[in-house]
Amino acid sequence: MKFVITLLGSDRLGIVESFSKTVADHDGAWCESRIMQVDGQFGGVFQADVPDENADAFENSLESSFQPEFHLAVVRSNAAVVATPDRHSFGITVLCGDRPRLLHRFAQLCTAQQINILELQTNLRPAAMTGLLMFEIEATGDSPEPLDRSEFTAALEALGDDVVVDFSDE
């Protein structure tokens, strides 16, 4: 039985070790994860595969180990792998001076172009020469049709003359 689990709470030493022990104690396999710390808070999304006969005990153990200290969400995923039509995958990086509504505009453009955002990471960092805050978007996505990259770039660059857009093939 596959599980998708989210865990959010104050960061402390040993969270990943405790979670991985819970998976191992139920003869499970740690499949995928995304973990980060933001402003002193731990955030994690995990996928674990646990034998069906251990599924209930695994879920109970997660709840007793991590609640009420953490916000915990557990979803059982029985979904079979479904063949999807050919999708056109790509990576995109956008870098520019920080400004309001930038990520929202990016998301609007993706939706308008039927781009499914598969992964998204954003960062604020000081520019090397000026120290001004730069906003960076790193995303992977896919679309049912090949993306007109020049049109998409032009729409993003219309947000300001400091916008830099770079694509990669995934």
C-alpha positions as CSV (number, residue, x, y, z in Angstrom):
1,M,0.0,0.0,0.0
2,K,1.4,3.3,-1.0
3,F,1.0,6.3,1.3
4,V,1.5,10.0,0.6
5,I,2.3,11.8,3.8
6,T,2.8,15.5,4.7
7,L,4.4,16.6,7.9
8,L,4.6,20.2,9.1
9,G,5.9,21.6,12.5
10,S,8.7,23.2,14.4
11,D,12.0,21.9,13.2
12,R,14.1,19.8,15.5
13,L,16.9,17.2,15.4
14,G,15.8,13.7,14.5
15,I,12.5,14.2,12.5
16,V,13.8,12.3,9.4
17,E,15.3,9.6,11.5
18,S,12.1,9.1,13.4
19,F,10.0,9.1,10.3
20,S,12.3,6.6,8.5
21,K,12.3,4.3,11.6
22,T,8.5,4.3,11.5
23,V,8.6,3.2,7.8
24,A,11.3,0.6,8.5
25,D,9.5,-0.8,11.6
26,H,6.5,-1.6,9.3
27,D,8.6,-3.3,6.6
28,G,8.1,-0.3,4.4
29,A,10.2,1.4,1.7
30,W,10.8,5.1,1.6
31,C,10.0,6.0,-2.0
32,E,10.2,9.7,-2.6
33,S,10.4,12.8,-0.5
34,R,10.7,16.6,-0.5
35,I,11.9,18.1,2.7
36,M,12.8,21.7,3.7
37,Q,13.0,24.1,6.5
38,V,11.3,27.5,6.2
39,D,11.6,30.1,8.9
40,G,12.3,27.4,11.6
41,Q,9.5,25.1,10.4
42,F,10.0,21.6,9.0
43,G,8.0,20.7,6.0
44,G,8.0,17.3,4.3
45,V,6.1,15.4,1.7
46,F,6.9,11.7,1.6
47,Q,5.8,8.6,-0.3
48,A,6.2,5.3,1.5
49,D,5.2,1.8,0.3
50,V,4.1,-0.5,3.2
51,P,2.9,-4.1,2.9
52,D,-1.0,-4.1,2.9
53,E,-1.0,-6.2,6.1
54,N,0.9,-3.4,7.9
55,A,-1.0,-0.5,6.5
56,D,-3.3,0.2,9.5
57,A,-0.5,-0.2,12.0
58,F,1.7,2.1,10.0
59,E,-0.9,4.8,9.9
60,N,-1.6,4.5,13.6
61,S,2.1,4.7,14.4
62,L,2.5,7.8,12.3
63,E,-0.4,9.5,14.2
64,S,0.9,8.5,17.6
65,S,4.5,9.4,16.8
66,F,3.9,12.8,15.2
67,Q,0.6,14.3,16.6
68,P,-0.1,16.7,18.2
69,E,3.4,18.1,17.7
70,F,3.1,18.1,13.9
71,H,0.4,18.7,11.4
72,L,0.1,15.4,9.7
73,A,-1.9,14.3,6.7
74,V,-1.9,10.7,5.5
75,V,-3.4,9.6,2.2
76,R,-3.5,6.0,1.1
77,S,-2.8,5.7,-2.6
78,N,-4.1,2.6,-4.4
79,A,-4.0,4.3,-7.8
80,A,-2.8,2.0,-10.5
81,V,-0.3,3.5,-12.9
82,V,-2.4,4.9,-15.7
83,A,-1.0,5.5,-19.1
84,T,-1.1,9.2,-20.0
85,P,-1.0,10.7,-23.5
86,D,2.3,12.0,-24.6
87,R,3.2,15.2,-22.7
88,H,5.9,17.6,-23.5
89,S,8.2,18.1,-20.4
90,F,10.5,21.0,-19.7
91,G,12.2,22.9,-17.0
92,I,12.1,26.7,-16.6
93,T,14.0,29.2,-14.5
94,V,12.8,32.8,-14.1
95,L,15.0,35.4,-12.3
96,C,14.2,39.0,-11.7
97,G,13.9,41.7,-9.0
98,D,11.4,40.8,-6.4
99,R,8.0,42.3,-7.1
100,P,4.4,41.6,-6.0
101,R,2.3,39.1,-7.8
102,L,5.2,37.6,-9.8
103,L,4.4,33.9,-8.9
104,H,0.7,34.5,-9.4
105,R,1.4,35.9,-12.9
106,F,3.7,32.9,-13.7
107,A,1.0,30.5,-12.5
108,Q,-1.7,32.3,-14.6
109,L,0.5,31.9,-17.7
110,C,1.1,28.2,-17.0
111,T,-2.6,27.6,-16.7
112,A,-3.4,29.6,-19.9
113,Q,-0.9,27.4,-21.8
114,Q,-2.2,24.2,-20.2
115,I,1.1,23.6,-18.4
116,N,0.9,21.3,-15.5
117,I,3.4,22.4,-12.8
118,L,5.1,19.2,-11.6
119,E,7.7,20.7,-9.2
120,L,8.2,24.3,-8.1
121,Q,10.8,25.9,-6.0
122,T,11.1,29.7,-5.3
123,N,13.9,31.6,-3.6
124,L,14.7,35.1,-2.6
125,R,18.4,35.9,-2.7
126,P,20.5,39.1,-2.9
127,A,21.9,40.0,-6.3
128,A,25.7,39.6,-6.5
129,M,26.6,43.1,-7.5
130,T,23.8,45.3,-5.9
131,G,22.5,43.2,-3.0
132,L,19.0,43.9,-4.2
133,L,16.6,41.0,-3.6
134,M,16.1,38.7,-6.6
135,F,13.2,36.3,-6.9
136,E,13.9,33.0,-8.5
137,I,11.4,30.5,-9.8
138,E,12.6,27.0,-10.7
139,A,9.9,24.7,-12.1
140,T,9.4,21.6,-14.1
141,G,6.2,21.2,-16.1
142,D,4.5,19.5,-19.0
143,S,1.9,20.3,-21.5
144,P,-0.2,18.4,-24.0
145,E,1.3,20.4,-26.9
146,P,4.8,21.7,-27.4
147,L,5.1,25.1,-25.7
148,D,5.8,28.2,-27.7
149,R,8.8,29.2,-25.6
150,S,9.3,32.6,-27.2
151,E,5.6,33.5,-26.6
152,F,5.8,32.3,-23.0
153,T,9.1,34.2,-22.5
154,A,7.7,37.4,-24.0
155,A,4.7,37.3,-21.6
156,L,7.0,36.9,-18.6
157,E,9.5,39.5,-19.8
158,A,6.6,42.0,-20.1
159,L,6.6,42.1,-16.3
160,G,9.9,44.1,-16.3
161,D,13.1,44.7,-18.1
162,D,15.1,42.7,-15.6
163,V,13.2,39.4,-16.1
164,V,15.5,36.5,-17.3
165,V,13.9,33.3,-18.5
166,D,15.7,30.1,-19.3
167,F,14.3,26.8,-20.5
168,S,15.7,23.3,-20.3
169,D,14.5,20.0,-21.7
170,E,13.5,17.4,-19.1
